[in-house]
């Protein structure tokens, strides 16, 4: 359950929003004792003057995908795991 105290605490740490599917994914990981990570690609905003949900072209998507893969690999390796660990 979220309390006013927690809302103030996280807002003070710079949290601006909560993505509900991400929150449920983290709750599931916590309940099962399994580490969870998430990378969000924000593609719209209030007051956005251009096309909503415009993710850019294929080259940008590919660069983002490569960056996500590098980050995931580094995270797994830093925890003593590897690709086989993520396939449980």
Secondary structure, DSSP 8 states (H G I E B T S, - for coil): ---HHHHHHHHHTT-----HHHHHHHHHHHHHT------------TT--S-TT----HHHHHHHHHHHHHHHHHHHHHTT--TTGGG-
